[in-house]
Amino acid sequence: MHPLLSEAHEAYRLKVRKFAEEEIAPVAAQLDEEERFSPELTRKMGKAGFLGINIPTQFGGQGLDTLSYIIAVEELSRVDGSQAATVAAHNSLGLAPVFEFGTEEQKQKYLPKLTTGEHLWAFGLTEVNAGSDAKGVETKAKMVGNDWLINGSKRYITNVSNELTLGITILAMTPDENNLDIPTTLLVENGTPGFESKPMKGKMMWRASDTGKATFNDCRVPLNNVLGQPGYGLKNMLKTLDSGRLSIAAMGLGLAQGAFEMALKYAKKRTQFNQPISKNQAIQFKLADMAMKIELARNTLYNACKLKDQGLPFGKEAAMSKLYASEVAKEVADEALQIFSGAGLFKNNPIERFYRDQRILQIGEGTSEILRMVIARHLGV
């Protein structure tokens, strides 16, 4: 048992692993090939308690700690990045801001609907000219009577364009009393006139998750749909991303673990020169380096989760975890494919999917370049 985990954590890991291997593994390749989001599988994940892991039981959640959530994402990623992405985006980016910054009325209205698997919630920051530069948001909202009138668009948004989508939290620029733009987060429900979403197809990775674009054309939402206070939207979004980075780190860790296990198993059974290739020192060194990097990534991530659960600052550690785990996922997936050699280049081999899925981890929720800047700022340089 890992020294930072309890017996309850390990029992939870086994529960999630069993679900992933029995429910997700048999359909992962087909869903990836068809580039199809599965509402049925998402509902199953909701019934298993994976959509609301950190949300208190009074709102229908599981009331578990950050480490439990991260273990769940890690174990799902060990089998399939697409389903892990659905869970991670919904928990970290969909539910968490509503729970942390929402009014009691907003929590009561939305959270119980979002913990069952019947509905998902999205998080809209990225635009054509806004991503790493979060201040570049061009979506606008102004007060018209008792409503906000929203115009703009978002892209690359997880969980925004499927039949389970209940709504989206967006960052928009709103006028203050001096008519200067200030960043504000707004809640927009699916079905609101002027709000449209559509899937973005042709992805290299996470092909079975829902990635879409959202447009707002004179979209009206009530004034009380502000999440938090006007002007605090960017601060709230960035705080949300600190926690979200832990889940992306977990995705990197889980993917690396799954790729490593596949490579190790294959190396023991693949023979060349009358012996398993695992007997060759070159392969042994690859496997040893992979195991070492995974262990270090796990320790770094679990430590950051412990800090968060104890109410201590964890922003620097979250950035380090996400940066390191995503880089480890890249390196391990690449070396694992090298061990498979030509056999790993075909779609009937899961390592091909893992090799593709790892690539987004150095981009989503803070690029590796931006995270190095975040870490440097924490160092005071």
N, C-alpha and C positions, 0 to 999 in steps of 0.2 A: 504494500500500500504506500502511496506517495505520502511523504511526511507532512505535507500541507493539507492533506485531505483526511476526513473522518470516515468511519465505517459507513455512515449514511451517504457520503459522497460516492464511495465506491459501489454501494448498492444501487445508487441512482445511475451510475455509469453503466452497470450491467443491464439495467432496465432499458436505457436508451439504446445501448448496443444491440440488445435483442430485437427491439422494434426496427432499428435500421437494417439489420441483417435479414429479418423476416418480411418486412413490409416494403422497404425501399430498394434493397439490392436486386430483387427479382425484376423490377420494372425500370431501374435507373437507365440502363442502356437504351431501351426502347423509347422512353420519354425524351432522352437526349437526342436520339436520331430523328424523332418526329418534331423536335423543338416544341414540345407541348407541356404547358402548365397543367397539373392535375388537381382539380378541386377535390376529387375523391381522396387522394392521398393527403392533401392539406387538412381535410376534415378529420382524417384518422390521426394526424399529428396533433390536432386540437383536442380530440378525445383523449389522447395519451397525456395531455397536459403540457405540451411543448409551446403553446401559444399563450403565454401569460405566466411564465415561470417565476419572475420576480414580483409580480403583482400580488398584493395582499388578498387573502381569501375572501374578504368582504366584498371585493369587486369581481370575484370569480376566478382569481388567479391561484397559483400554487403556494405563494408566500415563501419561496425558497431564496437562498442567498446567491450572490454573484457567481461564486465558484460552481454551484449546481448548474446555473444557466450556461456557463462557459463549457462545462463538461458535456452538456447536451449538444451544444453546437459542435464541439470537437468530435463527438461520437457520430453525429450525423455526417459531418464532413469526411470522416474516415471512410464512408460508403458513397456519399454523393454530395457534391458541392451545391447543386441546384436546390435540393430540399433544405440544406443547411442555410442557404441564402434566404429562402422564404422565411424560415424561423428567425434568423438573426435580424433581418430587416424589420420584421413585424415587432419583435420584442424590443430591440435597442432603439429603433428609429420611429416605429409606429406607436407602441404603447408607452414607452418610457417618458417622452415629453409630455404626453397628456397626463400621466400620473404625477410627474414632478412639478409641472408648471400650471396644470389645469385647475379651474375652480372646482369646488365640490359638485356643483351642478354638472359640469362637463365630465367629471370622472364618473358620476352616476349614470350619465346618459350614454357614454361610449364604452367604458372599460368592460362592463359585463357582456357586451355584445362582441367584444374582441378577444375573449379568452377561450372561446368554445371551439374555434375552427370553422365557424359559419361565416365569419367576416375577417377581413384583413384591413390594415390601415397603412398608408404610405407616408413618405417624408420627402418633400420637394424642395431641394436647394439648388441643384445643378441646372444651369441654363446654357445657352449658346456661348455667352460671354461671362459666365460665372461658374466656378467650380473650386479650383484651388484658391482663386480670388473670390472668396465668399462675399466681399463687399461689392462685387460687380453685378449684383442682382438687378435686373431691369424690370421685373414684374412690379406693377404699380397697383395700389389700392387707395381709393379716396372715399371719404364719407359722403353719401348721398342719402339724405333723410335718415332713416334708421338702419341703413345698410352700409356695408363696404362694397364698392364697385371695383372689381378686380379685372385687370387686363395684363396678359403676359403668357409665358409658357415655361415648362420645365421638361427636362429630358433625362434619360438613363435612370428612371425612377422604378425601384422594385416594388411590386405588389400594387401598382396603380391601375392596371388595365385588365383585370380578370373579373369573373362573375362574383367573386367573394369580396371585392373591394367595397368597403363602406365609405371611405373618404381619404383625405390627404391633409397633412399639415404643410403649409407652404411659408416660405419667407418672401415677404413683399415689402416694398418701400412705401411708406405712408407719410403724409404731411404732418408736421407738428404745428404748434400755434403760430410759428413764424413762416409756415409754408416751406420748411426745409425737410428734405427726405430723411426719414428715420426707419430702421429695419424693424418690422413687426411680423410675428408669426400668426397665421390665421388658419382656422379649421374649415375645410370645404368638404361637404358631404357629396358622395356620388349621387348623381341625379339632379344636382342643382343646375338650373338653366344657365347656360354659358360655360359650363365646365364639361370638357370632353377629354377622353383619354383613348389612346390606341396602343397596341403592342408594337414594340420595335423588334423586328425579326432579323435573322441573319447573323446572330451572335456566334462568336467563336466559343464562348464559355457559358456556363450556367444556362444551358439551352432549355432546360425544363423549369426554370424559374420565370416569373413574369417581370419583364422589363418593358417600360412604356414611356410615352411622352404625354404630357398633360397641357392643355391649352385653356386659357380663361379669356373669354370674349364678353365683356360687360357682365361678368358673373357677379351675382349679388348674394352676399351672406350677411346675416344679422351682425350688428355691432358687437354683440356679446360673444361672437365667435373668435375674438382675439384670444390667443393662448399666451398667458402671462400678461405683461404690460406692454403697451405700445412703446417702441424704441428699444426694447430688450430682446428683440427677435434674434439678432445675430449672436448675442451673448448666450441665449438659450440654445441656439443651434450648435454653437461650438462646444458647449458643455455636453450636449447630447452626443456629439461626435467623440468626445473623450471616452465615454462608455462604449460607444459603437466600435471603437478601435479594438476593444478587448474581444469583441465577437469576431472581428475579421482576423485577429491574431489566432483565435480558436479555430477558425476555418483553415488557416495556414497550418496550424499544428495538426489538426485532424487529417487534412489532406496528406501532409508529409508522413504521418503515421501509417495511413492506408497504403501509400505508394511504397513505403519501406517494407511493410509486411508482404506486399505482392512480390517485390524484388527479392526479398530473402527466401520466400517459398520457391520462387522460380529458380534461384541460384542453386538451391539444394537438389533440384530434380533435373535441371538441364545439364547434360553431359557433353564434354568436349575433351578430346585427348584421353578418353577412357576414364574420366573422373568428373564428378559434379564441378561446375564452374565455381562453386563456393570454396573449393579447395585451392583455387588460384589466388595468389597474394593480391593481385590487382583488384579482384572482386572483393576479397576480404577487407581491404583498406577502404573501398567505397562504402561497404556496409557499415564498417566501424565509424567512419566519418558521419554517415547518415544518422546512426543511432546517437552519436554524441550531440549533433546539432539539434535533434529532436528533444533530447533530454534538457539541453540548455534552454530551448524555446519554451518547453513546458514549465520549467522552474521560473523563468522570467515572467511568464503570463500568470501563473498561479500566485506569484508574489504580488503582482499588480492587483489581482482580484482581492487578495487578503487586505491590502491597503484600502481599497474601496469599501469592502465590507466593514472595516473598522472605522470608517469615517475619516480616514486620513487622506491627504493629497495624493493623487495617483496619476495626474495628467502626464507627467514625464514618463513614468513607468508604462502607462498605456501606449504612449507613442513608441517607446522602445520595444514593447512587446509586439505591436502591430508591424513595425518596421522589420524586426528580426524574424518573426515567425513567417512573414510573407516572403522574405528572402530565403529562409530555410525551405519553405515549400517549393520555391523555384529550383533550388539546388538539388533537393531530394528527388523531386519529380524528374528532373533532367538525368540524374545519375541512375534512377530506377529504370527509366526508359533505355538508357545505355546498356544496362544489364540485360534487359529483354532483347536488345539489339533489334533486328528486323521485325521480330514478332510483335514488338511494341508499337509499330507504326500503323497497325490495322485497327479498325474500329471494333472488331470483335474482342479486343483486348482492353480491359478497363484502364490500363495505364495510359492509353491514348487520350481518354477523357480527362484523367487526372492531369496530364501534361497541359491540356488546353485550359482546364479550370483554374489552375494556379495563376495564370497570367494576370487576371484582374486584381489579385490580392495586393499587388504593388501599386495599384491605381486607386481603387475604391476607398472611400472614407479617409482620404489623405494619401497622396502619392508618397513614394519613398523619399523623394526630394523634399517635399513639404514637411514630412515628419522629421527629417534631419534638421530642418530649420526650427521646428517646434522644440526639439531636444536641445538645440544650441541656445535657444532663448531661455529655457529652464536653467541652463548652465551660466546664464548671464553674459553671453557673448553674442 
